[in-house]
Amino acid sequence: MGCWRFSSNATNVPYKRIYHGPLVQQIDGGNSHVCGLVNNSLSLGLGLECWQWHGFNSSTARDMSMTMASVAVGEDFVCVLSQRGEVNCTGTSSSSVIVDVPAHGGNYTFVAAGFRHACAISFDGSLHCWGDMEGEIPQGRFFSLALGENRSCALGYDRIVLCWGSNNFIMPPRLQDTFFESIVAKRSVFCGVVSSNNSLLCWGSEFFESNAKVFDDVLPGPCRSQCPCGPLLNSAKLCPSPDIICQPCSPQVAQSPPQPPNNNTGWSRKMVAFLVVGCVGCSSLLLVMAFFLYRYCNSNRRASRVHDSDRLDGSQPVSRVLQKRLSHVISMGNGSPLEEFSLETLLQVTDNFSEDKRIGIGSFGSVYYATLEDGKEVAIKRAEASSSSYAVLGGQVDKDNAFVNELESLSRLHHKNLVRLLGFYEDTKERILVYEYMNNGSLTDHLHKLQTSALMSWPMRIKVALDAARGIEYLHRYANPPIIHRDIKSANILLDAKWTAKVSDFGLSLMGPDPEDEEAHLSLLAAGTVGYMDPEYYRLQHLTSKSDVYSFGVVLLELLSGYKAIHKNENGVPRNVVDFVVPFIVQDEVHRVLDTRVPPPTPFEIEAVAFVAYLATDCVRLEGRDRPSMSQVVNNLERALAACLAQPILSSSNTHSSQ
């Protein structure tokens, strides 16, 4: 093994050989010294050897490194990870890294060393750090680390890098949504290999602010003959045959230790008495819990939908506000195209709301099919009968709020891609809305329920996406004041007899701030549907039109992959479509996750499908400011549809350039 140094004027010091002996399995370097794991001549596993390190006690290192798996070198210390998952640190000083090394062993899969601190990753992917470290350790599941001087970065299983450290060090905003395969650090500089193209980007220094790219193409890891957890995708193309690059192993869930055996097998009278009393008490508790669970489930038909939309700054009592809004909408009815139906008419056309007429159950009630006297087909949404019990009071307020929201919004909105509200009925006990009937059901039916569908072609799916996008764009840009839907999902995109897609269900909608103002937002508790809800809105409770953009991005991923927003993987574990599909898209491998029920894209369609895939990844970016507006989404979908019907040339970079 040979080493050389770089001088301050960027000239190289001559090469010097410092080691010639048994095979070195792994190597890591500090600022002035190098350590590695070498094959032990006594067949005792790997041993730790260090070079260019005056005063280092090599005998102590050998004693603790019999079963070492990896090594990490800091300024004046070295840490090693054993094959049993234990971390040990030693060095030439009594630094806090050596003193504070975690006492519990057998829990770690990775160790890294910074200038004066160290961190390890446990089996479940969580971080543990010790030594002289600044900043707050992030929460999450990680598989790799890069530690510098008073600053650190961690690479998560979602391929996103999180950084922390002195002077509020964070990942540069322009790189926060970039997916990486591996990261390294030295003092203040951090670098990572990009997942999509294997380019090397660096950050942490002013030198990289104008241009983070250092190399166009590098290896994301060493080439090996075997991998314990399988090869990295497409890594065989990067290594000489038959070598491959290993992908990180998934984190394990730590199992609880077994309970100690109970040597006392006898039963005392006191134990029997406690057992009887305990059984009676548990039975009573279970009956009470079952009753309340039944009441809860009946008041919340769709548990995945979050209804709490109270403003954070406080307001009038909700019932008074709702009544005032409802009175205002009804008082303006003379000049509105909405018809105020009588209850007798609605009872007649639905056969007293019979089960035979019911075609669906929504979050706030049931939907019935009916034909009016003039022959017009309609869908009638009736809120569930209210209850006076306190347990369901919140649910009734939600239903009343949704009723007024829809009546308030749709009474003044007219667009071919919004479901048309025809009329309503309202009294103290009933809340009923009458809509145009959508013959071909919801988009979710065609994606996840029906075996055959007209949506089994890529041009048709892109057209449906474009229709829905135009409806949302109208809400954001042309409605006055703008409206944020808050519950965009495939179940709320309906299809008429001509297969025109229309946005429905405005029960959670709100009049929002100007979408052109990037800083404007509403402070609201999160509401929406799990799997579609904007994580920024959920986390910060700041609502903007970009929250609808995120939800629409999830719908695009559904259209492309055929997977539900939340679905189960091969092992039955719930998985988010964003987490699963987006990594394939950014690696230019969208073909691996396309819906197999749809025929493969033709040569003229493949560019359009890839174009829509990149648009979807833009829509689901973590920060709303990085997402396109709905007008930009519409423009890009129009270009994609034109690519399917004609033969223009599109590039995956167009979605970015158009923004």
JOPE-V318739 format. One record per residue. N is the residue number from 1. RES is the residue in one letter. PHI is phi in whole degrees, -180 to 180 (* if undefined). OMEGA is omega in whole degrees, -180 to 180 (* if undefined). Layout:
BEGIN
{{N | RES | PHI | OMEGA} {N | RES | PHI | OMEGA}}
END
This chain:
BEGIN
{{1 | M | * | 179} {2 | G | -120 | -180} {3 | C | -135 | 172} {4 | W | -152 | -177} {5 | R | -115 | 175} {6 | F | -107 | 180} {7 | S | -85 | -177} {8 | S | -65 | 180} {9 | N | -97 | 173} {10 | A | 67 | 174} {11 | T | -105 | -175} {12 | N | -83 | 170} {13 | V | -81 | -176} {14 | P | -53 | 179} {15 | Y | -62 | 179} {16 | K | -138 | 177} {17 | R | -80 | -177} {18 | I | -118 | -178} {19 | Y | -154 | 173} {20 | H | -151 | -174} {21 | G | -172 | 180} {22 | P | -58 | -176} {23 | L | -59 | 176} {24 | V | -90 | -176} {25 | Q | -85 | -179} {26 | Q | -150 | -176} {27 | I | -144 | 176} {28 | D | -149 | -176} {29 | G | -126 | 171} {30 | G | -94 | -179} {31 | N | -78 | -177} {32 | S | -137 | -177} {33 | H | -144 | -176} {34 | V | -133 | 175} {35 | C | -132 | 179} {36 | G | -152 | 175} {37 | L | -102 | -176} {38 | V | -119 | 177} {39 | N | -63 | -179} {40 | N | -78 | -176} {41 | S | -68 | -180} {42 | L | -95 | 178} {43 | S | 59 | 178} {44 | L | -102 | -179} {45 | G | 94 | -179} {46 | L | -90 | 177} {47 | G | -115 | -179} {48 | L | -93 | 175} {49 | E | -127 | 178} {50 | C | -128 | -178} {51 | W | -130 | -180} {52 | Q | 58 | -176} {53 | W | -132 | -177} {54 | H | -70 | 179} {55 | G | 89 | -179} {56 | F | -77 | -177} {57 | N | -85 | -177} {58 | S | -68 | 180} {59 | S | -68 | 176} {60 | T | -64 | 179} {61 | A | -62 | -179} {62 | R | -66 | -178} {63 | D | -64 | -175} {64 | M | -97 | -170} {65 | S | -117 | -176} {66 | M | -65 | -176} {67 | T | -121 | -175} {68 | M | -75 | 179} {69 | A | -112 | 179} {70 | S | -155 | -176} {71 | V | -135 | 177} {72 | A | -139 | -173} {73 | V | -114 | 176} {74 | G | -106 | -177} {75 | E | -68 | -178} {76 | D | -135 | -180} {77 | F | -151 | 175} {78 | V | -139 | 178} {79 | C | -118 | 179} {80 | V | -127 | 178} {81 | L | -110 | -179} {82 | S | -83 | 179} {83 | Q | -68 | 177} {84 | R | -91 | 178} {85 | G | 88 | 179} {86 | E | -95 | 178} {87 | V | -112 | 174} {88 | N | -129 | 180} {89 | C | -130 | 176} {90 | T | -148 | -179} {91 | G | 176 | -176} {92 | T | -104 | 179} {93 | S | -145 | 178} {94 | S | -98 | -179} {95 | S | -67 | -178} {96 | S | -65 | 177} {97 | V | -63 | -180} {98 | I | -73 | -177} {99 | V | -72 | -171} {100 | D | -97 | -179} {101 | V | -56 | -177} {102 | P | -52 | -176} {103 | A | -79 | -177} {104 | H | -79 | -175} {105 | G | -110 | 175} {106 | G | 75 | -174} {107 | N | -118 | -166} {108 | Y | -117 | 179} {109 | T | -119 | -176} {110 | F | -154 | 177} {111 | V | -134 | 178} {112 | A | -139 | -179} {113 | A | -122 | 173} {114 | G | -104 | -178} {115 | F | -67 | 180} {116 | R | -135 | 177} {117 | H | -148 | 180} {118 | A | -141 | 177} {119 | C | -140 | 177} {120 | A | -135 | 178} {121 | I | -106 | -179} {122 | S | -83 | -177} {123 | F | -61 | -179} {124 | D | -89 | 176} {125 | G | 90 | -179} {126 | S | -83 | -176} {127 | L | -102 | 171} {128 | H | -134 | -178} {129 | C | -127 | 179} {130 | W | -152 | -176} {131 | G | 100 | -179} {132 | D | -84 | -176} {133 | M | -121 | 177} {134 | E | -115 | 178} {135 | G | 92 | -178} {136 | E | -95 | -179} {137 | I | -67 | -179} {138 | P | -74 | 175} {139 | Q | -96 | 179} {140 | G | 148 | 178} {141 | R | -117 | -173} {142 | F | -126 | 177} {143 | F | -129 | 179} {144 | S | -150 | -177} {145 | L | -137 | 171} {146 | A | -139 | -176} {147 | L | -115 | 178} {148 | G | -116 | -180} {149 | E | -96 | -179} {150 | N | 63 | 177} {151 | R | -152 | -173} {152 | S | -147 | 173} {153 | C | -138 | 179} {154 | A | -130 | -179} {155 | L | -105 | -177} {156 | G | -88 | 178} {157 | Y | -68 | 173} {158 | D | -85 | 179} {159 | R | 67 | 176} {160 | I | -99 | -179} {161 | V | -99 | 174} {162 | L | -115 | -177} {163 | C | -124 | 177} {164 | W | -154 | 179} {165 | G | 153 | -176} {166 | S | -66 | 179} {167 | N | 56 | 178} {168 | N | 55 | 180} {169 | F | -63 | 177} {170 | I | -139 | 174} {171 | M | -66 | 178} {172 | P | -54 | -177} {173 | P | -52 | -177} {174 | R | -69 | -179} {175 | L | -111 | -173} {176 | Q | -68 | 179} {177 | D | -106 | 179} {178 | T | -84 | 179} {179 | F | -93 | -178} {180 | F | -120 | 176} {181 | E | -98 | 180} {182 | S | -156 | -180} {183 | I | -139 | 176} {184 | V | -141 | 180} {185 | A | -151 | 172} {186 | K | -150 | -176} {187 | R | 55 | -176} {188 | S | -99 | -174} {189 | V | -103 | 178} {190 | F | -124 | 179} {191 | C | -138 | 179} {192 | G | -149 | 178} {193 | V | -94 | -176} {194 | V | -74 | -176} {195 | S | -64 | -170} {196 | S | -74 | -173} {197 | N | -141 | 179} {198 | N | 61 | 173} {199 | S | -78 | -179} {200 | L | -106 | 177} {201 | L | -112 | 180} {202 | C | -127 | 179} {203 | W | -153 | 180} {204 | G | 104 | 180} {205 | S | -133 | 178} {206 | E | -60 | -179} {207 | F | -61 | -175} {208 | F | -99 | -177} {209 | E | -68 | -179} {210 | S | -80 | -179} {211 | N | -149 | -176} {212 | A | -81 | -175} {213 | K | -79 | 179} {214 | V | -103 | 178} {215 | F | -133 | 180} {216 | D | -77 | -173} {217 | D | -154 | 178} {218 | V | -137 | 176} {219 | L | -80 | 178} {220 | P | -75 | 179} {221 | G | -178 | -180} {222 | P | -71 | 176} {223 | C | -81 | -178} {224 | R | -132 | 180} {225 | S | -86 | -179} {226 | Q | -139 | 179} {227 | C | -132 | -178} {228 | P | -67 | -177} {229 | C | -120 | 176} {230 | G | 93 | -177} {231 | P | -83 | 172} {232 | L | -68 | -176} {233 | L | -56 | 178} {234 | N | 65 | -178} {235 | S | -72 | 179} {236 | A | -62 | 179} {237 | K | -74 | -174} {238 | L | -96 | -175} {239 | C | -117 | 173} {240 | P | -64 | 180} {241 | S | -62 | 4} {242 | P | -101 | -175} {243 | D | -70 | 180} {244 | I | -143 | 174} {245 | I | -105 | -174} {246 | C | -82 | 171} {247 | Q | -89 | -179} {248 | P | -67 | 177} {249 | C | -77 | 179} {250 | S | -68 | 179} {251 | P | -66 | 180} {252 | Q | -103 | 176} {253 | V | -92 | -178} {254 | A | -64 | -180} {255 | Q | -88 | 178} {256 | S | -70 | 179} {257 | P | -64 | -180} {258 | P | -64 | 179} {259 | Q | -70 | 178} {260 | P | -64 | -180} {261 | P | -64 | 180} {262 | N | -98 | -177} {263 | N | -80 | -179} {264 | N | -90 | -176} {265 | T | -97 | -179} {266 | G | -83 | 179} {267 | W | -119 | 177} {268 | S | -90 | 178} {269 | R | -64 | 180} {270 | K | -64 | 179} {271 | M | -65 | 179} {272 | V | -63 | -180} {273 | A | -64 | 178} {274 | F | -61 | -179} {275 | L | -64 | -180} {276 | V | -64 | -180} {277 | V | -61 | 180} {278 | G | -63 | 180} {279 | C | -64 | 179} {280 | V | -63 | 180} {281 | G | -63 | 180} {282 | C | -64 | 179} {283 | S | -63 | 179} {284 | S | -63 | 180} {285 | L | -63 | 179} {286 | L | -64 | 179} {287 | L | -63 | 179} {288 | V | -64 | 180} {289 | M | -64 | 179} {290 | A | -63 | 179} {291 | F | -63 | -179} {292 | F | -68 | 176} {293 | L | -64 | 177} {294 | Y | -62 | 180} {295 | R | -64 | -179} {296 | Y | -65 | -178} {297 | C | -64 | 179} {298 | N | -74 | 178} {299 | S | -93 | 179} {300 | N | -139 | -176} {301 | R | -66 | -179} {302 | R | -119 | -174} {303 | A | -67 | -177} {304 | S | -79 | -178} {305 | R | -98 | -179} {306 | V | -99 | -171} {307 | H | -107 | -174} {308 | D | -68 | -178} {309 | S | -127 | 179} {310 | D | -63 | 175} {311 | R | -72 | -176} {312 | L | -76 | -176} {313 | D | -91 | 179} {314 | G | 82 | -179} {315 | S | -163 | 178} {316 | Q | -70 | 173} {317 | P | -54 | -170} {318 | V | -61 | -176} {319 | S | -61 | 180} {320 | R | -68 | 178} {321 | V | -64 | 180} {322 | L | -61 | -179} {323 | Q | -64 | 179} {324 | K | -66 | 179} {325 | R | -65 | -179} {326 | L | -65 | 179} {327 | S | -62 | 180} {328 | H | -66 | -179} {329 | V | -64 | -178} {330 | I | -68 | -179} {331 | S | -66 | 179} {332 | M | -93 | -173} {333 | G | -68 | -177} {334 | N | -61 | -178} {335 | G | -97 | -175} {336 | S | -103 | 177} {337 | P | -74 | -179} {338 | L | -71 | 177} {339 | E | -101 | 176} {340 | E | -94 | -176} {341 | F | -75 | 172} {342 | S | -88 | 179} {343 | L | -65 | 179} {344 | E | -62 | 179} {345 | T | -64 | -178} {346 | L | -68 | 176} {347 | L | -64 | -178} {348 | Q | -67 | -175} {349 | V | -76 | 179} {350 | T | -109 | -177} {351 | D | 53 | -179} {352 | N | 59 | -180} {353 | F | 53 | -178} {354 | S | -74 | 179} {355 | E | -63 | -179} {356 | D | -65 | -179} {357 | K | -92 | -177} {358 | R | -77 | -178} {359 | I | -116 | 179} {360 | G | -177 | 177} {361 | I | -126 | 180} {362 | G | -102 | -178} {363 | S | -66 | -174} {364 | F | -118 | 178} {365 | G | 160 | -177} {366 | S | -105 | 179} {367 | V | -117 | -176} {368 | Y | -122 | 174} {369 | Y | -91 | 179} {370 | A | -154 | 174} {371 | T | -122 | -180} {372 | L | -75 | -177} {373 | E | -60 | -180} {374 | D | -84 | 178} {375 | G | 89 | -179} {376 | K | -76 | 177} {377 | E | -83 | -177} {378 | V | -137 | 171} {379 | A | -114 | -174} {380 | I | -114 | 179} {381 | K | -101 | -178} {382 | R | -118 | 177} {383 | A | -66 | 178} {384 | E | -62 | 180} {385 | A | -58 | -177} {386 | S | -74 | 179} {387 | S | -125 | 180} {388 | S | -90 | -178} {389 | S | -70 | -179} {390 | Y | -65 | -175} {391 | A | -61 | -177} {392 | V | -113 | 180} {393 | L | -61 | 179} {394 | G | -61 | 179} {395 | G | -65 | 179} {396 | Q | -67 | 177} {397 | V | -62 | 177} {398 | D | -59 | -179} {399 | K | -65 | 178} {400 | D | -64 | 179} {401 | N | -62 | 180} {402 | A | -63 | 180} {403 | F | -60 | -179} {404 | V | -68 | 178} {405 | N | -58 | -179} {406 | E | -66 | -180} {407 | L | -64 | -178} {408 | E | -69 | -176} {409 | S | -78 | -172} {410 | L | -74 | 179} {411 | S | -68 | -179} {412 | R | -120 | -179} {413 | L | -112 | 179} {414 | H | -140 | 179} {415 | H | -153 | -175} {416 | K | -67 | -180} {417 | N | -110 | 171} {418 | L | -122 | 178} {419 | V | -61 | -173} {420 | R | -87 | 174} {421 | L | -88 | -177} {422 | L | -96 | -178} {423 | G | -178 | -175} {424 | F | -159 | 168} {425 | Y | -142 | -177} {426 | E | -149 | 166} {427 | D | -148 | -175} {428 | T | -67 | -177} {429 | K | -114 | -174} {430 | E | -122 | 173} {431 | R | -132 | -174} {432 | I | -133 | 176} {433 | L | -123 | -178} {434 | V | -119 | -177} {435 | Y | -117 | 167} {436 | E | -63 | -178} {437 | Y | -85 | -179} {438 | M | -105 | -169} {439 | N | -59 | -171} {440 | N | -101 | 171} {441 | G | 70 | -175} {442 | S | -101 | 177} {443 | L | -63 | -180} {444 | T | -64 | 176} {445 | D | -62 | -175} {446 | H | -76 | 180} {447 | L | -88 | -169} {448 | H | -127 | -174} {449 | K | -124 | -174} {450 | L | -79 | 178} {451 | Q | -77 | 177} {452 | T | -121 | -176} {453 | S | -161 | 175} {454 | A | -73 | -178} {455 | L | -93 | 179} {456 | M | -96 | 173} {457 | S | -144 | -177} {458 | W | -70 | 176} {459 | P | -60 | -179} {460 | M | -69 | 179} {461 | R | -67 | 179} {462 | I | -67 | 178} {463 | K | -63 | 178} {464 | V | -61 | 178} {465 | A | -62 | 180} {466 | L | -66 | 178} {467 | D | -58 | -178} {468 | A | -64 | -180} {469 | A | -63 | 179} {470 | R | -65 | 177} {471 | G | -65 | 179} {472 | I | -68 | 178} {473 | E | -59 | 179} {474 | Y | -61 | 179} {475 | L | -63 | -175} {476 | H | -78 | -167} {477 | R | -106 | -171} {478 | Y | -109 | 175} {479 | A | -71 | -177} {480 | N | -133 | 0} {481 | P | -74 | 180} {482 | P | -60 | -179} {483 | I | -123 | 173} {484 | I | -103 | -173} {485 | H | -71 | 177} {486 | R | 75 | 179} {487 | D | -143 | 176} {488 | I | -70 | 178} {489 | K | -163 | -176} {490 | S | -64 | 179} {491 | A | -70 | -180} {492 | N | -101 | 172} {493 | I | -114 | -174} {494 | L | -105 | -175} {495 | L | -124 | -180} {496 | D | -86 | -176} {497 | A | -64 | 180} {498 | K | -98 | 179} {499 | W | 66 | 171} {500 | T | -83 | -179} {501 | A | -86 | -179} {502 | K | -136 | 179} {503 | V | -81 | -178} {504 | S | -131 | 174} {505 | D | 59 | -180} {506 | F | -101 | -176} {507 | G | -64 | 180} {508 | L | -106 | -174} {509 | S | -68 | 179} {510 | L | -140 | 172} {511 | M | -76 | -171} {512 | G | -106 | 178} {513 | P | -75 | 178} {514 | D | -60 | -179} {515 | P | -65 | 179} {516 | E | -77 | 180} {517 | D | -91 | -175} {518 | E | -66 | -176} {519 | E | -92 | -176} {520 | A | -76 | 178} {521 | H | -159 | 172} {522 | L | -103 | 177} {523 | S | -94 | -174} {524 | L | -138 | 169} {525 | L | -65 | -172} {526 | A | -64 | 175} {527 | A | -145 | -179} {528 | G | 147 | -179} {529 | T | -117 | -180} {530 | V | -59 | -178} {531 | G | 100 | 179} {532 | Y | -110 | -172} {533 | M | -72 | 178} {534 | D | -60 | -179} {535 | P | -63 | 178} {536 | E | -68 | 177} {537 | Y | -65 | -179} {538 | Y | -65 | -175} {539 | R | -80 | -174} {540 | L | -99 | -179} {541 | Q | 60 | 174} {542 | H | -109 | -176} {543 | L | -99 | 173} {544 | T | -135 | 178} {545 | S | -64 | 180} {546 | K | -69 | 174} {547 | S | -68 | 174} {548 | D | -65 | 179} {549 | V | -62 | 178} {550 | Y | -60 | -179} {551 | S | -60 | 178} {552 | F | -66 | 175} {553 | G | -60 | 176} {554 | V | -64 | 177} {555 | V | -61 | 178} {556 | L | -60 | 178} {557 | L | -65 | 175} {558 | E | -63 | 180} {559 | L | -61 | -178} {560 | L | -76 | -170} {561 | S | -97 | -174} {562 | G | 81 | 178} {563 | Y | -87 | 173} {564 | K | -70 | 179} {565 | A | -56 | 171} {566 | I | -121 | -179} {567 | H | -140 | -180} {568 | K | -101 | 179} {569 | N | -81 | -176} {570 | E | -62 | -179} {571 | N | -97 | 179} {572 | G | 81 | -179} {573 | V | -94 | 180} {574 | P | -58 | -177} {575 | R | -142 | 179} {576 | N | -88 | -178} {577 | V | -63 | 178} {578 | V | -66 | -179} {579 | D | -64 | -176} {580 | F | -84 | -169} {581 | V | -87 | -173} {582 | V | -57 | 179} {583 | P | -57 | 177} {584 | F | -68 | -179} {585 | I | -66 | -177} {586 | V | -69 | 176} {587 | Q | -95 | -180} {588 | D | 58 | 179} {589 | E | -129 | -180} {590 | V | -62 | -180} {591 | H | -62 | -179} {592 | R | -75 | -177} {593 | V | -123 | 178} {594 | L | -70 | 179} {595 | D | -58 | -176} {596 | T | -72 | 178} {597 | R | -75 | 179} {598 | V | -94 | 178} {599 | P | -55 | -180} {600 | P | -55 | -179} {601 | P | -60 | 174} {602 | T | -72 | 177} {603 | P | -55 | 180} {604 | F | -83 | -177} {605 | E | -97 | -172} {606 | I | -63 | 178} {607 | E | -66 | 180} {608 | A | -67 | 180} {609 | V | -64 | 177} {610 | A | -63 | 179} {611 | F | -61 | 178} {612 | V | -66 | 179} {613 | A | -63 | 178} {614 | Y | -67 | 175} {615 | L | -62 | 179} {616 | A | -62 | 179} {617 | T | -65 | 176} {618 | D | -66 | -177} {619 | C | -68 | -176} {620 | V | -101 | 174} {621 | R | -61 | -173} {622 | L | -65 | -178} {623 | E | -101 | -177} {624 | G | -61 | -178} {625 | R | -67 | 180} {626 | D | -89 | -179} {627 | R | -88 | 176} {628 | P | -73 | 171} {629 | S | -79 | 179} {630 | M | -67 | 176} {631 | S | -65 | 177} {632 | Q | -67 | 177} {633 | V | -62 | 179} {634 | V | -60 | -180} {635 | N | -59 | -179} {636 | N | -70 | 178} {637 | L | -70 | 175} {638 | E | -62 | 179} {639 | R | -68 | 179} {640 | A | -66 | 179} {641 | L | -65 | 176} {642 | A | -62 | 179} {643 | A | -68 | 178} {644 | C | -73 | -175} {645 | L | -86 | 175} {646 | A | -112 | 179} {647 | Q | -145 | 177} {648 | P | -77 | 180} {649 | I | -101 | 179} {650 | L | -118 | 178} {651 | S | -127 | -180} {652 | S | -63 | -179} {653 | S | -85 | -176} {654 | N | -64 | -179} {655 | T | -63 | 180} {656 | H | -82 | -175} {657 | S | -68 | -178} {658 | S | -76 | 179} {659 | Q | -91 | *}}
END
